[in-house]
Amino acid sequence: MGDKNNNTTTTIADQLNFLRSILHSDDHLQTLPSGDYQQLQIKLDYDIQISCFFDLLNLLNKPLTINHLNDLRIIKSSNKCPLDIGQ
């Protein structure tokens, strides 16, 4: 997300603010302290939730990438969703 031509870097705060702007409400994206990590929870349609942990101190001025995530999970919280476990 950073632009190498003008030396700007997208930080994790920028990314989280962008996600908040496209989700239906602030309740759909939450960051919670969890020991030495932050837990990120993103609620999507059909009762699907994405959850992961990241080390905020190591990412303070860096973008959040898949390589920085720990314990990434996709959770289906009800039978309203047409997805099955295999999907």
C-alpha positions in Angstrom: 0.0 0.0 0.0 3.0 2.3 0.3 4.1 4.4 -2.7 7.8 4.0 -3.4 7.9 6.9 -5.8 7.1 9.6 -3.1 8.6 7.8 -0.1 5.3 7.4 1.8 4.6 4.4 3.9 1.2 3.1 4.9 1.2 2.2 8.5 -1.0 -0.3 10.4 -3.0 2.6 11.7 -3.7 3.8 8.1 -4.8 0.3 7.1 -7.1 -0.1 10.1 -8.6 3.3 9.5 -9.2 2.4 5.8 -10.9 -0.9 6.8 -13.1 1.0 9.3 -14.2 3.4 6.5 -15.4 0.6 4.3 -17.1 -1.6 6.9 -20.7 -0.9 8.0 -19.8 0.2 11.5 -17.0 0.5 14.0 -18.3 -2.7 15.6 -17.2 -4.7 12.6 -13.5 -4.0 13.2 -12.1 -4.2 16.7 -8.6 -4.3 18.1 -8.2 -5.6 21.6 -5.1 -6.0 23.8 -4.2 -9.6 24.4 -0.9 -10.0 26.4 2.0 -8.9 24.3 -0.1 -8.8 21.2 -3.2 -7.1 19.8 -6.1 -9.1 18.6 -7.8 -8.0 15.4 -11.4 -9.0 14.8 -13.2 -8.2 11.6 -16.9 -9.1 11.3 -18.1 -9.8 7.8 -21.5 -10.6 6.3 -23.1 -14.0 6.9 -21.8 -14.2 10.4 -18.2 -14.7 9.3 -15.5 -13.3 11.5 -11.7 -13.1 10.7 -9.5 -13.1 13.8 -5.8 -12.8 14.2 -3.0 -11.5 16.5 -0.2 -9.1 15.7 2.7 -7.5 17.6 1.9 -3.8 17.6 5.3 -2.8 19.0 7.1 -4.4 16.0 4.7 -2.9 13.5 4.1 0.6 14.8 5.4 2.3 11.6 5.0 -0.6 9.2 2.2 -2.0 7.2 0.3 -5.1 8.4 1.0 -8.0 6.0 0.1 -11.7 6.2 3.6 -12.4 7.3 3.0 -10.4 10.5 -0.1 -12.2 11.6 -0.3 -15.0 14.2 -3.1 -17.5 14.7 -5.2 -16.3 11.7 -8.7 -17.8 11.9 -11.9 -17.5 9.9 -14.9 -18.3 12.1 -18.5 -19.0 11.0 -20.7 -18.2 13.9 -24.1 -19.4 12.7 -25.9 -21.5 10.1 -27.1 -18.4 8.3 -24.0 -18.6 6.2 -24.1 -20.9 3.1 -20.4 -21.8 3.4 -19.4 -25.1 4.8 -16.2 -26.0 6.6 -14.4 -27.1 3.4 -14.9 -23.7 1.8 
